[in-house]
Amino acid sequence: MLQLVFRHDYVFGYQIRASIVFYQKTKHRHFLEWLKEELEEGYIRDRRDGMTEYTIVGPRPVTSLLQILRPHLRLKQLHAETALRILSQLPRGREMNPKVLLELAKEVDHFKELNYSKKRTNTSETVYKFLLDKNLLNPVETDS
């Protein structure tokens, strides 16, 4: 998954969050525990509906795992390739700027079409409005 997440402590208001989630019935939680031990990343949580999730979050661990899994994927091949392309463009730390964030937010909007997103509230349009409201975007020059 790639998501646009609002962060009140971020200069540009939003971050692009990368995550991979494995799901299993809670009675088979031991498989997810084994996987977590092997990968040495992420966290496990039991849901109230009898399912357990193993979640890995962050550009570095998600990129590493996608590179390992990519040759073996069948159903999520396009997801992995798209996520890797977007993550490879993600600037590190202070290299982020409003223009780059907005362009990557548009890429994340396209990524959502690959998933079964039910209630996405943060989109590139949301990011654009935030950046505009905070005067973080340069005005567009037009011909007179």
SVG drawing of the C-alpha trace seen along z (x, -y; Angstrom):
<svg xmlns="http://www.w3.org/2000/svg" viewBox="-15 -41 33 63">
<polyline fill="none" stroke="black" stroke-width="0.4" points="0.0,0.0 1.0,-3.6 -0.9,-6.2 -0.9,-10.0 -0.9,-10.5 -1.5,-13.9 1.2,-14.8 0.8,-18.0 4.5,-18.0 5.7,-17.8 6.6,-21.1 4.6,-20.1 1.8,-18.5 1.8,-15.0 4.0,-12.0 3.9,-9.1 3.6,-6.0 4.6,-2.6 3.5,0.6 3.1,4.3 0.5,6.2 0.1,10.0 -3.3,11.3 -4.0,14.7 -6.7,16.2 -5.7,15.7 -5.6,19.5 -2.7,19.5 -0.9,16.5 2.2,18.7 3.0,18.4 3.0,14.6 5.2,14.8 7.6,17.0 7.6,14.6 8.3,11.6 11.2,13.4 12.7,14.2 12.2,10.6 13.1,8.9 10.8,6.0 7.3,4.8 4.6,5.7 1.8,8.1 -1.7,7.3 -4.8,9.4 -8.0,7.9 -11.5,8.3 -12.8,10.2 -10.6,13.3 -7.8,12.1 -4.2,11.2 -2.1,8.7 1.6,8.6 2.6,5.1 5.9,3.7 6.0,-0.1 8.6,-2.4 10.3,-3.0 13.5,-1.1 12.0,2.2 9.1,2.2 11.5,1.6 13.8,4.4 11.0,6.9 9.4,6.0 12.7,6.6 12.9,10.0 9.3,10.9 8.9,9.4 10.1,12.4 7.6,14.7 4.5,12.5 1.7,13.3 -1.4,11.3 0.5,8.3 3.3,7.9 2.0,4.6 1.5,3.3 5.1,4.2 6.5,2.6 4.5,-0.6 5.4,-0.9 9.1,-0.3 9.0,-3.0 7.3,-5.5 9.6,-4.7 12.7,-5.1 11.7,-8.7 11.0,-9.5 13.6,-12.0 15.4,-11.5 14.9,-13.9 15.3,-17.6 15.4,-17.0 11.6,-16.9 9.9,-20.0 6.3,-20.9 6.6,-20.3 8.1,-16.8 5.5,-15.9 2.7,-17.0 4.0,-15.0 4.5,-11.9 1.0,-12.4 -0.4,-12.2 1.5,-8.9 0.0,-7.6 -3.4,-8.5 -2.8,-6.2 -1.6,-3.5 -4.9,-3.4 -6.6,-2.2 -4.7,1.1 -6.2,1.6 -9.7,1.9 -9.5,-1.4 -12.8,-2.1 -12.5,-5.5 -9.5,-7.4 -9.7,-10.9 -6.1,-12.1 -5.4,-12.6 -3.1,-14.8 -5.9,-17.3 -5.9,-17.4 -2.1,-17.8 -2.4,-20.6 -5.0,-22.5 -2.9,-22.2 0.3,-23.5 -1.7,-26.3 -3.3,-27.3 0.1,-27.4 1.6,-29.4 4.1,-26.7 3.5,-26.6 5.0,-29.1 2.2,-30.9 1.7,-29.7 2.8,-32.3 0.4,-33.0 0.8,-34.9 -0.8,-38.4"/>
</svg>
